[in-house]
Amino acid sequence: MKQDSPELRELVSYLAQTLQAEQSQAGSGRQVGNLPAPQASAIQSEPPGQVTSSASTGNWQWQEWSIVPVTGGMNNRLFRATAPAADVAIKFTMRDARDRAGREWAALKFLAEHAPDLAPHPLLLDRDSYAHQVIVQSWLAGDVSASLPANDPAWHALCQHLLKIHSLPASPDHPAIRSVVLCVTSPADALQAIRSQHSRLSPEEWAPGVNDLVSQTHSAPWPHWRQPPLRFCRGDPNIRNFIRRPNAWASVDWEYSGWGDPAFEIADFLVHAAHIEWPRQQTRRLVDFYSASSSDPTIKQRIAVYETLMLVWWTLRLGRILPEARSGRDKRLVTFSQSWLEERRSLQMHYQQLAEAALFSRSALP
């Protein structure tokens, strides 16, 4: 489909109006039309006479478009829309300092020029016309799974995909590409990121032991290294953002992307909340494959240091969720169930234990 076509504009406007109607009804607790009751990323609005829907699936028809809400994200509202001549993803994003839609648009334009097989193709960006920023891109076919790669060939495919992304060096020809949202190229950067997370709550709001963990992290000796070369990075290596294909993997969800240190991206994958329960001997396969293919002499050292520091960062990031949700400070586009919040609390405790053990192991090194 052509970029920024009238058909896409009409579709986006319709979905924006539908979301606005949903949000205006949310406070009343009423269900709009015959679409499902509110769920994370499940739309529930219906202009009279234009939409048919299935209350069991949440899918519906509008003009020539078949629309399906895509669940799983916490910061955005995502829909797949299919017509006889088009198959697209429409993402409405939060408005914040990250410029999520603009950052993803810049990444997709850059990738379309240099590595078009790695990501969807950008079709439309609108930051100003609606309550939320919106980006439309081609729908990327393939398998998405929350499970770990099944075998060495799958780990190798993931590694090759990341290596191809990281082979794209920083260039002044693409000024719209900024640093990754969490840009860490040294232990000092990671410690600053930890301070930023810790400052989000008062000392009294943190769970027992967290303040001591942060103090120990800042007082620990960390190595120094030369500034690593910046490469293009995804910025959010959640396994559910990777599209598994027979020949080569691809990626979606580039709203955290930019220039960064590939070693940090690998470490971030190892300790990501979506993967933290995976067997360690399995996730280390990515480090083995990646370091074997890299000419970077300090890649393994940087990965190991970032891994420990990111365990602390995740402890804090998860520790913020419950207090912020209770106080209304969390402004994401989906609501949290109480069970989900309690699961985050349990996960935070798990990270805290892992971080404490990792810091202890580093202190025991000669």
LUMDRENMI-515650 format. One record per residue (C-alpha): residue in three letters; chain; x, y, z; residue number from 1. Coordinates in steps of 0.001 Angstrom, whole numbers. Layout:
<rs>
+-----+----+---------+---------+---------+-----+
!  aa ! ch !       u !       v !       w !   i !
+-----+----+---------+---------+---------+-----+
! ALA !  A !       X !       Y !       Z ! NUM !
...
+-----+----+---------+---------+---------+-----+
</rs>
This chain:
<rs>
+-----+----+---------+---------+---------+-----+
!  aa ! ch !       u !       v !       w !   i !
+-----+----+---------+---------+---------+-----+
! MET !  A !       0 !       0 !       0 !   1 !
! LYS !  A !    1178 !    3560 !    -724 !   2 !
! GLN !  A !    2508 !    5712 !    2082 !   3 !
! ASP !  A !      73 !    8169 !    3671 !   4 !
! SER !  A !   -2789 !    7300 !    1334 !   5 !
! PRO !  A !   -6340 !    8695 !    1789 !   6 !
! GLU !  A !   -7518 !    5169 !    2643 !   7 !
! LEU !  A !   -5019 !    4922 !    5483 !   8 !
! ARG !  A !   -5932 !    8390 !    6742 !   9 !
! GLU !  A !   -9600 !    7457 !    6830 !  10 !
! LEU !  A !   -8853 !    4225 !    8690 !  11 !
! VAL !  A !   -6648 !    5973 !   11253 !  12 !
! SER !  A !   -9264 !    8676 !   11833 !  13 !
! TYR !  A !  -11950 !    6061 !   12375 !  14 !
! LEU !  A !   -9807 !    4151 !   14906 !  15 !
! ALA !  A !   -8832 !    7376 !   16695 !  16 !
! GLN !  A !  -12505 !    8314 !   17078 !  17 !
! THR !  A !  -13264 !    4805 !   18306 !  18 !
! LEU !  A !  -10534 !    4996 !   20942 !  19 !
! GLN !  A !  -11768 !    8412 !   22057 !  20 !
! ALA !  A !  -15299 !    7027 !   22440 !  21 !
! GLU !  A !  -13931 !    4099 !   24426 !  22 !
! GLN !  A !  -12031 !    6333 !   26799 !  23 !
! SER !  A !  -15022 !    8620 !   27330 !  24 !
! GLN !  A !  -17126 !    5588 !   28273 !  25 !
! ALA !  A !  -14513 !    3962 !   30499 !  26 !
! GLY !  A !  -15425 !    6028 !   33540 !  27 !
! SER !  A !  -19099 !    5112 !   33288 !  28 !
! GLY !  A !  -18377 !    1379 !   33125 !  29 !
! ARG !  A !  -20735 !    1029 !   30160 !  30 !
! GLN !  A !  -19923 !   -1130 !   27181 !  31 !
! VAL !  A !  -20131 !     551 !   23783 !  32 !
! GLY !  A !  -21997 !   -1356 !   21096 !  33 !
! ASN !  A !  -21613 !   -5130 !   21188 !  34 !
! LEU !  A !  -17831 !   -5303 !   21386 !  35 !
! PRO !  A !  -16144 !   -7019 !   24340 !  36 !
! ALA !  A !  -15937 !   -5407 !   27768 !  37 !
! PRO !  A !  -12688 !   -3524 !   28536 !  38 !
! GLN !  A !   -9531 !   -5595 !   28370 !  39 !
! ALA !  A !   -5895 !   -4658 !   27759 !  40 !
! SER !  A !   -5687 !   -3582 !   24125 !  41 !
! ALA !  A !   -9255 !   -4717 !   23335 !  42 !
! ILE !  A !  -11237 !   -1977 !   21644 !  43 !
! GLN !  A !  -14863 !   -1481 !   22648 !  44 !
! SER !  A !  -16363 !    1334 !   20581 !  45 !
! GLU !  A !  -18673 !    1122 !   17575 !  46 !
! PRO !  A !  -20081 !    3923 !   15403 !  47 !
! PRO !  A !  -23712 !    2929 !   14654 !  48 !
! GLY !  A !  -24399 !    1198 !   11351 !  49 !
! GLN !  A !  -20759 !     900 !   10260 !  50 !
! VAL !  A !  -19244 !   -1914 !   12296 !  51 !
! THR !  A !  -19966 !   -5563 !   12834 !  52 !
! SER !  A !  -18113 !   -7428 !   15545 !  53 !
! SER !  A !  -17660 !  -10742 !   17273 !  54 !
! ALA !  A !  -18017 !  -10453 !   21022 !  55 !
! SER !  A !  -16072 !  -13683 !   21463 !  56 !
! THR !  A !  -12952 !  -12504 !   19635 !  57 !
! GLY !  A !  -13041 !   -8704 !   19612 !  58 !
! ASN !  A !  -12578 !   -8635 !   15809 !  59 !
! TRP !  A !  -14847 !   -6484 !   13668 !  60 !
! GLN !  A !  -15443 !   -5188 !   10172 !  61 !
! TRP !  A !  -15431 !   -1540 !    9072 !  62 !
! GLN !  A !  -15961 !    -732 !    5403 !  63 !
! GLU !  A !  -13524 !   -3039 !    3589 !  64 !
! TRP !  A !  -11252 !   -3454 !    6611 !  65 !
! SER !  A !  -11152 !   -6419 !    8971 !  66 !
! ILE !  A !   -9789 !   -5094 !   12279 !  67 !
! VAL !  A !   -8186 !   -7151 !   15045 !  68 !
! PRO !  A !   -6916 !   -5716 !   18357 !  69 !
! VAL !  A !   -3416 !   -7009 !   19110 !  70 !
! THR !  A !   -2878 !   -7546 !   22823 !  71 !
! GLY !  A !     266 !   -7777 !   24898 !  72 !
! GLY !  A !    1702 !   -4240 !   24934 !  73 !
! MET !  A !    1326 !   -1976 !   27949 !  74 !
! ASN !  A !    2226 !    1428 !   26521 !  75 !
! ASN !  A !     300 !    1475 !   23245 !  76 !
! ARG !  A !   -2864 !     332 !   21492 !  77 !
! LEU !  A !   -2146 !   -1813 !   18470 !  78 !
! PHE !  A !   -4474 !   -3052 !   15713 !  79 !
! ARG !  A !   -4058 !   -5195 !   12651 !  80 !
! ALA !  A !   -6232 !   -4043 !    9731 !  81 !
! THR !  A !   -6618 !   -6169 !    6627 !  82 !
! ALA !  A !   -8271 !   -5225 !    3328 !  83 !
! PRO !  A !   -8174 !   -6901 !    -101 !  84 !
! ALA !  A !   -5093 !   -4902 !   -1075 !  85 !
! ALA !  A !   -3512 !   -4151 !    2303 !  86 !
! ASP !  A !   -2346 !   -5677 !    5577 !  87 !
! VAL !  A !   -1169 !   -3074 !    8096 !  88 !
! ALA !  A !    -412 !   -2483 !   11763 !  89 !
! ILE !  A !   -1765 !     724 !   13358 !  90 !
! LYS !  A !    -154 !    1738 !   16634 !  91 !
! PHE !  A !   -1423 !    4534 !   18887 !  92 !
! THR !  A !    1321 !    5481 !   21338 !  93 !
! MET !  A !    1599 !    7290 !   24626 !  94 !
! ARG !  A !    2702 !   10901 !   24474 !  95 !
! ASP !  A !    5899 !   11305 !   26434 !  96 !
! ALA !  A !    9414 !   12650 !   26079 !  97 !
! ARG !  A !   10487 !    9557 !   24136 !  98 !
! ASP !  A !    8489 !   10517 !   21031 !  99 !
! ARG !  A !    7655 !    6842 !   20591 ! 100 !
! ALA !  A !    5960 !    7060 !   17198 ! 101 !
! GLY !  A !    8551 !    9483 !   15801 ! 102 !
! ARG !  A !   11429 !    7335 !   17024 ! 103 !
! GLU !  A !    9917 !    4198 !   15498 ! 104 !
! TRP !  A !    9200 !    6011 !   12224 ! 105 !
! ALA !  A !   12813 !    7185 !   11970 ! 106 !
! ALA !  A !   14050 !    3650 !   12640 ! 107 !
! LEU !  A !   11765 !    2085 !   10025 ! 108 !
! LYS !  A !   12761 !    4685 !    7405 ! 109 !
! PHE !  A !   16433 !    4020 !    8152 ! 110 !
! LEU !  A !   15956 !     248 !    7985 ! 111 !
! ALA !  A !   13901 !     468 !    4785 ! 112 !
! GLU !  A !   16912 !    2139 !    3171 ! 113 !
! HIS !  A !   19680 !     -82 !    4580 ! 114 !
! ALA !  A !   18133 !   -3416 !    5614 ! 115 !
! PRO !  A !   14524 !   -3706 !    4404 ! 116 !
! ASP !  A !   14226 !   -7373 !    5334 ! 117 !
! LEU !  A !   14702 !   -6680 !    9053 ! 118 !
! ALA !  A !   11519 !   -4756 !    9858 ! 119 !
! PRO !  A !    8092 !   -3592 !    8638 ! 120 !
! HIS !  A !    7858 !    -825 !    6067 ! 121 !
! PRO !  A !    6716 !    2606 !    7308 ! 122 !
! LEU !  A !    3448 !    3882 !    5821 ! 123 !
! LEU !  A !    2152 !    6810 !    7884 ! 124 !
! LEU !  A !    3158 !    8967 !   10845 ! 125 !
! ASP !  A !     914 !   11505 !   12548 ! 126 !
! ARG !  A !    2050 !   13148 !   15765 ! 127 !
! ASP !  A !    -493 !   15968 !   15888 ! 128 !
! SER !  A !   -3977 !   15129 !   14620 ! 129 !
! TYR !  A !   -5202 !   12823 !   17378 ! 130 !
! ALA !  A !   -5107 !   12403 !   21126 ! 131 !
! HIS !  A !   -2275 !    9902 !   20713 ! 132 !
! GLN !  A !     560 !    9785 !   18242 ! 133 !
! VAL !  A !      12 !    7151 !   15567 ! 134 !
! ILE !  A !    2255 !    5180 !   13243 ! 135 !
! VAL !  A !    1098 !    2815 !   10494 ! 136 !
! GLN !  A !    3398 !     173 !    9071 ! 137 !
! SER !  A !    3118 !   -2976 !    6992 ! 138 !
! TRP !  A !    2082 !   -6101 !    8848 ! 139 !
! LEU !  A !    5112 !   -8372 !    9266 ! 140 !
! ALA !  A !    4165 !  -12023 !    8822 ! 141 !
! GLY !  A !    5880 !  -14754 !   10814 ! 142 !
! ASP !  A !    5804 !  -16551 !   14138 ! 143 !
! VAL !  A !    5830 !  -14690 !   17455 ! 144 !
! SER !  A !    6462 !  -16633 !   20642 ! 145 !
! ALA !  A !    7207 !  -15941 !   24296 ! 146 !
! SER !  A !    9227 !  -19162 !   24474 ! 147 !
! LEU !  A !   12994 !  -19338 !   24318 ! 148 !
! PRO !  A !   14618 !  -20348 !   21018 ! 149 !
! ALA !  A !   14238 !  -24119 !   20768 ! 150 !
! ASN !  A !   17731 !  -25134 !   19660 ! 151 !
! ASP !  A !   21142 !  -23911 !   18545 ! 152 !
! PRO !  A !   19984 !  -23044 !   15005 ! 153 !
! ALA !  A !   17260 !  -20813 !   16494 ! 154 !
! TRP !  A !   19745 !  -19110 !   18819 ! 155 !
! HIS !  A !   22052 !  -18651 !   15854 ! 156 !
! ALA !  A !   19225 !  -17074 !   13816 ! 157 !
! LEU !  A !   18516 !  -14622 !   16647 ! 158 !
! CYS !  A !   22221 !  -13827 !   16935 ! 159 !
! GLN !  A !   22560 !  -13206 !   13190 ! 160 !
! HIS !  A !   19533 !  -10939 !   13256 ! 161 !
! LEU !  A !   21032 !   -8824 !   16057 ! 162 !
! LEU !  A !   24431 !   -8761 !   14373 ! 163 !
! LYS !  A !   22842 !   -7470 !   11185 ! 164 !
! ILE !  A !   21090 !   -4687 !   13109 ! 165 !
! HIS !  A !   24289 !   -3839 !   14952 ! 166 !
! SER !  A !   26277 !   -3724 !   11704 ! 167 !
! LEU !  A !   24605 !    -410 !   10851 ! 168 !
! PRO !  A !   26937 !    2306 !   12195 ! 169 !
! ALA !  A !   25963 !    5768 !   13362 ! 170 !
! SER !  A !   25777 !    8212 !   10481 ! 171 !
! PRO !  A !   25187 !   11975 !   10216 ! 172 !
! ASP !  A !   23007 !   11230 !    7170 ! 173 !
! HIS !  A !   20189 !   10191 !    9509 ! 174 !
! PRO !  A !   19780 !   12983 !   12087 ! 175 !
! ALA !  A !   16335 !   11680 !   13121 ! 176 !
! ILE !  A !   18003 !    8620 !   14661 ! 177 !
! ARG !  A !   18865 !    9466 !   18258 ! 178 !
! SER !  A !   20524 !    7486 !   21021 ! 179 !
! VAL !  A !   18542 !    4526 !   22319 ! 180 !
! VAL !  A !   16081 !    5437 !   25058 ! 181 !
! LEU !  A !   18241 !    3759 !   27687 ! 182 !
! CYS !  A !   21689 !    4644 !   26391 ! 183 !
! VAL !  A !   24391 !    2865 !   28400 ! 184 !
! THR !  A !   27964 !    2676 !   27142 ! 185 !
! SER !  A !   29775 !    2462 !   30502 ! 186 !
! PRO !  A !   29170 !    1454 !   34128 ! 187 !
! ALA !  A !   28824 !    5160 !   34930 ! 188 !
! ASP !  A !   25883 !    5410 !   32500 ! 189 !
! ALA !  A !   24250 !    2364 !   34095 ! 190 !
! LEU !  A !   24702 !    3802 !   37580 ! 191 !
! GLN !  A !   23077 !    7031 !   36432 ! 192 !
! ALA !  A !   20137 !    5037 !   35057 ! 193 !
! ILE !  A !   19841 !    3284 !   38420 ! 194 !
! ARG !  A !   19873 !    6638 !   40237 ! 195 !
! SER !  A !   17128 !    7875 !   37938 ! 196 !
! GLN !  A !   14923 !    4874 !   38722 ! 197 !
! HIS !  A !   15632 !    5106 !   42456 ! 198 !
! SER !  A !   14664 !    8782 !   42539 ! 199 !
! ARG !  A !   11144 !    8037 !   41215 ! 200 !
! LEU !  A !    9976 !    6987 !   44683 ! 201 !
! SER !  A !   10726 !    8305 !   48149 ! 202 !
! PRO !  A !   13026 !    6090 !   50271 ! 203 !
! GLU !  A !   10033 !    5001 !   52370 ! 204 !
! GLU !  A !    8153 !    3683 !   49312 ! 205 !
! TRP !  A !   10777 !    1145 !   48299 ! 206 !
! ALA !  A !   10477 !   -2493 !   49336 ! 207 !
! PRO !  A !   12718 !   -3704 !   52187 ! 208 !
! GLY !  A !   16343 !   -4099 !   51162 ! 209 !
! VAL !  A !   16127 !   -2087 !   47937 ! 210 !
! ASN !  A !   17771 !    1050 !   49342 ! 211 !
! ASP !  A !   20672 !   -1055 !   50671 ! 212 !
! LEU !  A !   20998 !   -2786 !   47291 ! 213 !
! VAL !  A !   21297 !     574 !   45525 ! 214 !
! SER !  A !   23891 !    1770 !   48042 ! 215 !
! GLN !  A !   25964 !   -1381 !   47530 ! 216 !
! THR !  A !   25756 !    -991 !   43762 ! 217 !
! HIS !  A !   27092 !    2559 !   43851 ! 218 !
! SER !  A !   29928 !    1673 !   46232 ! 219 !
! ALA !  A !   31088 !   -1386 !   44248 ! 220 !
! PRO !  A !   34241 !   -1073 !   42084 ! 221 !
! TRP !  A !   33393 !   -1131 !   38395 ! 222 !
! PRO !  A !   35849 !   -1363 !   35496 ! 223 !
! HIS !  A !   36540 !    1363 !   32967 ! 224 !
! TRP !  A !   36847 !    1023 !   29208 ! 225 !
! ARG !  A !   37143 !    3210 !   26168 ! 226 !
! GLN !  A !   33935 !    4478 !   24611 ! 227 !
! PRO !  A !   32672 !    1598 !   22441 ! 228 !
! PRO !  A !   31659 !    2350 !   18863 ! 229 !
! LEU !  A !   27955 !    3179 !   18584 ! 230 !
! ARG !  A !   25805 !     937 !   16456 ! 231 !
! PHE !  A !   22128 !     823 !   15649 ! 232 !
! CYS !  A !   20235 !   -1084 !   18379 ! 233 !
! ARG !  A !   16658 !   -2202 !   18914 ! 234 !
! GLY !  A !   16540 !    -835 !   22455 ! 235 !
! ASP !  A !   13880 !   -3341 !   23572 ! 236 !
! PRO !  A !   15038 !   -6946 !   23042 ! 237 !
! ASN !  A !   11852 !   -8569 !   24367 ! 238 !
! ILE !  A !   11617 !  -11961 !   22631 ! 239 !
! ARG !  A !    8006 !  -11175 !   21636 ! 240 !
! ASN !  A !    9302 !   -8361 !   19423 ! 241 !
! PHE !  A !   11169 !  -10830 !   17196 ! 242 !
! ILE !  A !    9462 !  -12417 !   14200 ! 243 !
! ARG !  A !   10690 !  -15959 !   13666 ! 244 !
! ARG !  A !   10998 !  -16852 !   10003 ! 245 !
! PRO !  A !   12516 !  -19884 !    8248 ! 246 !
! ASN !  A !   15346 !  -18014 !    6529 ! 247 !
! ALA !  A !   16090 !  -15064 !    8805 ! 248 !
! TRP !  A !   14410 !  -13415 !   11772 ! 249 !
! ALA !  A !   12941 !   -9900 !   11715 ! 250 !
! SER !  A !   11770 !   -7384 !   14336 ! 251 !
! VAL !  A !    8834 !   -5179 !   15255 ! 252 !
! ASP !  A !    8391 !   -2451 !   17888 ! 253 !
! TRP !  A !   11271 !     -34 !   17333 ! 254 !
! GLU !  A !   10085 !    2803 !   19590 ! 255 !
! TYR !  A !   13103 !    2499 !   21941 ! 256 !
! SER !  A !   15678 !    2193 !   19138 ! 257 !
! GLY !  A !   18697 !    4306 !   18298 ! 258 !
! TRP !  A !   22482 !    4425 !   18544 ! 259 !
! GLY !  A !   23932 !    2407 !   21406 ! 260 !
! ASP !  A !   26364 !    -232 !   22592 ! 261 !
! PRO !  A !   25525 !   -3708 !   21216 ! 262 !
! ALA !  A !   26993 !   -5280 !   24382 ! 263 !
! PHE !  A !   24309 !   -3542 !   26402 ! 264 !
! GLU !  A !   21595 !   -4863 !   24095 ! 265 !
! ILE !  A !   22818 !   -8445 !   24623 ! 266 !
! ALA !  A !   22947 !   -7946 !   28408 ! 267 !
! ASP !  A !   19491 !   -6393 !   28328 ! 268 !
! PHE !  A !   18212 !   -9497 !   26524 ! 269 !
! LEU !  A !   19749 !  -11791 !   29148 ! 270 !
! VAL !  A !   17991 !  -10095 !   32080 ! 271 !
! HIS !  A !   14815 !   -8858 !   30403 ! 272 !
! ALA !  A !   11658 !   -9492 !   32433 ! 273 !
! ALA !  A !   10251 !  -11603 !   29579 ! 274 !
! HIS !  A !   13237 !  -13986 !   29798 ! 275 !
! ILE !  A !   14391 !  -13932 !   33403 ! 276 !
! GLU !  A !   12899 !  -17352 !   34176 ! 277 !
! TRP !  A !   14683 !  -19043 !   31262 ! 278 !
! PRO !  A !   17508 !  -21480 !   32134 ! 279 !
! ARG !  A !   20735 !  -19537 !   32286 ! 280 !
! GLN !  A !   22658 !  -22179 !   30363 ! 281 !
! GLN !  A !   20270 !  -21599 !   27468 ! 282 !
! THR !  A !   20428 !  -17798 !   27376 ! 283 !
! ARG !  A !   24219 !  -17917 !   27518 ! 284 !
! ARG !  A !   24096 !  -19435 !   24039 ! 285 !
! LEU !  A !   23399 !  -15972 !   22681 ! 286 !
! VAL !  A !   26555 !  -14622 !   24338 ! 287 !
! ASP !  A !   28601 !  -17510 !   22964 ! 288 !
! PHE !  A !   27308 !  -17123 !   19415 ! 289 !
! TYR !  A !   27524 !  -13330 !   19451 ! 290 !
! SER !  A !   31034 !  -13053 !   20908 ! 291 !
! ALA !  A !   32292 !  -15723 !   18488 ! 292 !
! SER !  A !   31062 !  -13594 !   15573 ! 293 !
! SER !  A !   32242 !  -10252 !   16953 ! 294 !
! SER !  A !   35665 !   -8677 !   16513 ! 295 !
! ASP !  A !   35095 !   -6514 !   19629 ! 296 !
! PRO !  A !   37789 !   -7568 !   22179 ! 297 !
! THR !  A !   35869 !   -6340 !   25255 ! 298 !
! ILE !  A !   32391 !   -7507 !   24274 ! 299 !
! LYS !  A !   32161 !  -10277 !   26899 ! 300 !
! GLN !  A !   33429 !   -8055 !   29710 ! 301 !
! ARG !  A !   30946 !   -5328 !   28914 ! 302 !
! ILE !  A !   28070 !   -7802 !   28665 ! 303 !
! ALA !  A !   28905 !   -9262 !   32092 ! 304 !
! VAL !  A !   29116 !   -5858 !   33781 ! 305 !
! TYR !  A !   25930 !   -4574 !   32182 ! 306 !
! GLU !  A !   24143 !   -7801 !   33132 ! 307 !
! THR !  A !   24749 !   -7267 !   36859 ! 308 !
! LEU !  A !   23858 !   -3589 !   36737 ! 309 !
! MET !  A !   20674 !   -4276 !   34792 ! 310 !
! LEU !  A !   19530 !   -6764 !   37433 ! 311 !
! VAL !  A !   19572 !   -3815 !   39830 ! 312 !
! TRP !  A !   17833 !   -1576 !   37297 ! 313 !
! TRP !  A !   15027 !   -4114 !   36782 ! 314 !
! THR !  A !   14625 !   -4461 !   40543 ! 315 !
! LEU !  A !   13891 !    -749 !   40685 ! 316 !
! ARG !  A !   11796 !    -589 !   37522 ! 317 !
! LEU !  A !    9493 !   -3337 !   38766 ! 318 !
! GLY !  A !    9516 !   -1949 !   42281 ! 319 !
! ARG !  A !    7983 !    1311 !   41042 ! 320 !
! ILE !  A !    4938 !    -254 !   39409 ! 321 !
! LEU !  A !    2770 !   -1003 !   42424 ! 322 !
! PRO !  A !    3199 !    2365 !   44230 ! 323 !
! GLU !  A !    2789 !    4321 !   40986 ! 324 !
! ALA !  A !    -315 !    2372 !   39949 ! 325 !
! ARG !  A !   -1930 !    2923 !   43351 ! 326 !
! SER !  A !   -1196 !    6643 !   43312 ! 327 !
! GLY !  A !   -2255 !    7197 !   39686 ! 328 !
! ARG !  A !    1240 !    8249 !   38602 ! 329 !
! ASP !  A !    1418 !    5514 !   35940 ! 330 !
! LYS !  A !     -82 !    6869 !   32679 ! 331 !
! ARG !  A !      54 !    3851 !   30370 ! 332 !
! LEU !  A !   -2749 !    3220 !   27898 ! 333 !
! VAL !  A !   -3952 !     -31 !   29437 ! 334 !
! THR !  A !   -5128 !    -698 !   32971 ! 335 !
! PHE !  A !   -3548 !   -3210 !   35323 ! 336 !
! SER !  A !   -5363 !   -6066 !   37008 ! 337 !
! GLN !  A !   -4592 !   -6638 !   40666 ! 338 !
! SER !  A !   -3192 !  -10093 !   39873 ! 339 !
! TRP !  A !    -821 !   -8571 !   37292 ! 340 !
! LEU !  A !     407 !   -6043 !   39855 ! 341 !
! GLU !  A !    1029 !   -8761 !   42411 ! 342 !
! GLU !  A !    2919 !  -10785 !   39816 ! 343 !
! ARG !  A !    5150 !   -7749 !   39211 ! 344 !
! ARG !  A !    5812 !   -7563 !   42947 ! 345 !
! SER !  A !    6884 !  -11219 !   43032 ! 346 !
! LEU !  A !    9060 !  -10661 !   39984 ! 347 !
! GLN !  A !   10662 !   -7633 !   41641 ! 348 !
! MET !  A !   11616 !   -9787 !   44636 ! 349 !
! HIS !  A !   13160 !  -12350 !   42272 ! 350 !
! TYR !  A !   15258 !   -9655 !   40580 ! 351 !
! GLN !  A !   16340 !   -8317 !   43941 ! 352 !
! GLN !  A !   17619 !  -11749 !   44953 ! 353 !
! LEU !  A !   19455 !  -12169 !   41636 ! 354 !
! ALA !  A !   21000 !   -8704 !   41902 ! 355 !
! GLU !  A !   22183 !   -9289 !   45448 ! 356 !
! ALA !  A !   23762 !  -12597 !   44416 ! 357 !
! ALA !  A !   25436 !  -11038 !   41366 ! 358 !
! LEU !  A !   26905 !   -8201 !   43424 ! 359 !
! PHE !  A !   28157 !  -10668 !   46004 ! 360 !
! SER !  A !   29819 !  -12745 !   43273 ! 361 !
! ARG !  A !   31576 !   -9674 !   41884 ! 362 !
! SER !  A !   32809 !   -8678 !   45359 ! 363 !
! ALA !  A !   34286 !  -12191 !   45812 ! 364 !
! LEU !  A !   36383 !  -11909 !   42644 ! 365 !
! PRO !  A !   40161 !  -11522 !   43290 ! 366 !
+-----+----+---------+---------+---------+-----+
</rs>
